[in-house]
Amino acid sequence: MSDHSEVPVAPVAAFEPPYYVAVFTTVRSEHQSGYSETSARMEDLVKDVPGFLGMDHAQTPGGLGITVGYFRDADALTRWRTDAEHRAAQQRGRAEWYQSYTLHVAKVERSHSFVRAEDPPTVRLPAG
């Protein structure tokens, strides 16, 4: 996906189940011409899908990429899967950009989050 180094790092928050996740795990090939632009376009395009909840993405130093898309229901996931521009990107990915990939789709039945509260300010008492 696109570079978001200026955006604070945080996972997508938990949602009230049930909802769906699509876990896309990839190893990219050497041929990456046009990948960054298409990836950024797909990231913008999926946001317009009714029922899209958010996306997490991680890349290991060794080249394994993991993108998790969150969708309110199966219909939202189907709309994304069958989007014409997304389908064209999928075909190009198989032809050029990916050495291998795996897609897992699952219905989430339980979900929760944790966010550490900011540490309270340190109170310094006068010496004495």
C-alpha positions as CSV (number, residue, x, y, z in Angstrom):
1,M,0.0,0.0,0.0
2,S,1.0,3.6,0.0
3,D,3.7,5.1,2.3
4,H,2.1,6.7,5.4
5,S,5.2,7.4,7.4
6,E,3.7,10.7,8.6
7,V,0.6,9.1,9.9
8,P,0.6,7.7,13.5
9,V,0.8,3.9,13.5
10,A,-2.3,2.2,14.9
11,P,-4.3,-0.9,14.0
12,V,-7.9,-0.6,12.8
13,A,-10.1,-0.6,15.9
14,A,-12.3,-3.6,16.8
15,F,-15.9,-3.5,15.4
16,E,-19.1,-5.0,16.8
17,P,-19.2,-8.5,15.3
18,P,-20.1,-10.0,13.1
19,Y,-18.1,-8.6,10.2
20,Y,-15.7,-9.9,7.6
21,V,-12.0,-9.8,7.0
22,A,-10.0,-10.4,3.9
23,V,-6.4,-11.3,4.7
24,F,-4.2,-10.8,1.6
25,T,-0.6,-12.1,2.1
26,T,1.9,-11.6,-0.7
27,V,5.4,-12.0,-1.8
28,R,6.2,-9.6,-4.6
29,S,8.2,-10.3,-7.8
30,E,11.0,-8.2,-9.1
31,H,8.7,-6.5,-11.6
32,Q,7.1,-3.6,-9.8
33,S,6.5,-1.0,-12.5
34,G,3.2,0.7,-11.7
35,Y,2.6,-1.2,-8.5
36,S,2.8,1.8,-6.1
37,E,0.4,3.9,-8.1
38,T,-2.1,1.1,-8.5
39,S,-1.8,0.2,-4.8
40,A,-2.6,3.8,-3.8
41,R,-5.5,3.8,-6.2
42,M,-6.9,0.6,-4.8
43,E,-6.6,2.0,-1.3
44,D,-8.6,5.1,-2.3
45,L,-11.1,3.1,-4.3
46,V,-12.0,0.6,-1.5
47,K,-12.8,3.5,0.8
48,D,-15.8,4.2,-1.4
49,V,-17.3,0.7,-1.0
50,P,-20.4,0.9,1.2
51,G,-19.6,-1.3,4.3
52,F,-15.8,-0.9,4.1
53,L,-14.6,-0.5,7.6
54,G,-10.8,-0.1,7.3
55,M,-7.5,-1.7,6.4
56,D,-4.3,-2.7,8.1
57,H,-1.0,-3.3,6.2
58,A,2.4,-4.6,7.2
59,Q,5.5,-5.5,5.3
60,T,8.4,-7.6,6.7
61,P,12.0,-6.8,5.9
62,G,12.1,-10.1,4.1
63,G,9.4,-9.1,1.7
64,L,6.2,-10.7,3.1
65,G,3.3,-8.2,2.8
66,I,0.0,-8.6,4.7
67,T,-3.0,-6.5,4.1
68,V,-6.2,-7.0,6.1
69,G,-9.4,-5.4,4.8
70,Y,-12.4,-5.1,7.2
71,F,-16.0,-5.2,5.8
72,R,-19.3,-4.9,7.6
73,D,-20.9,-7.7,5.6
74,A,-20.5,-10.3,2.8
75,D,-22.2,-7.9,0.3
76,A,-19.5,-5.2,0.9
77,L,-16.8,-7.8,0.4
78,T,-18.5,-8.9,-2.8
79,R,-18.8,-5.4,-4.1
80,W,-15.0,-4.9,-3.6
81,R,-14.1,-8.3,-5.0
82,T,-16.1,-7.7,-8.2
83,D,-15.2,-4.0,-8.7
84,A,-14.0,-3.7,-12.4
85,E,-11.0,-1.6,-11.6
86,H,-10.0,-3.9,-8.7
87,R,-10.4,-6.9,-11.0
88,A,-8.0,-5.3,-13.5
89,A,-5.5,-4.7,-10.8
90,Q,-5.8,-8.4,-9.6
91,Q,-5.1,-9.6,-13.2
92,R,-2.0,-7.3,-13.4
93,G,-0.9,-8.5,-10.0
94,R,-0.9,-12.1,-11.1
95,A,0.8,-11.3,-14.4
96,E,3.5,-8.9,-13.0
97,W,3.7,-7.9,-9.4
98,Y,3.3,-11.1,-7.2
99,Q,5.6,-14.1,-6.9
100,S,2.8,-15.6,-4.8
101,Y,-0.2,-14.7,-2.7
102,T,-2.8,-16.1,-0.4
103,L,-6.2,-14.7,0.3
104,H,-8.2,-15.8,3.4
105,V,-11.7,-14.5,4.0
106,A,-13.3,-15.0,7.4
107,K,-16.4,-14.0,9.4
108,V,-15.3,-12.4,12.7
109,E,-17.3,-13.6,15.6
110,R,-15.3,-12.0,18.4
111,S,-13.3,-8.8,18.5
112,H,-11.7,-6.5,21.0
113,S,-9.1,-3.7,21.2
114,F,-6.6,-2.3,23.6
115,V,-5.1,1.2,23.6
116,R,-2.6,2.2,26.3
117,A,-3.7,5.3,28.1
118,E,-1.1,8.0,28.1
119,D,1.2,8.0,31.1
120,P,0.1,10.6,33.6
121,P,2.5,13.5,34.0
122,T,5.2,13.1,36.6
123,V,4.6,15.2,39.7
124,R,7.9,16.6,41.1
125,L,7.8,17.6,44.7
126,P,10.1,20.3,45.9
127,A,13.2,19.1,47.7
128,G,13.1,19.8,51.3
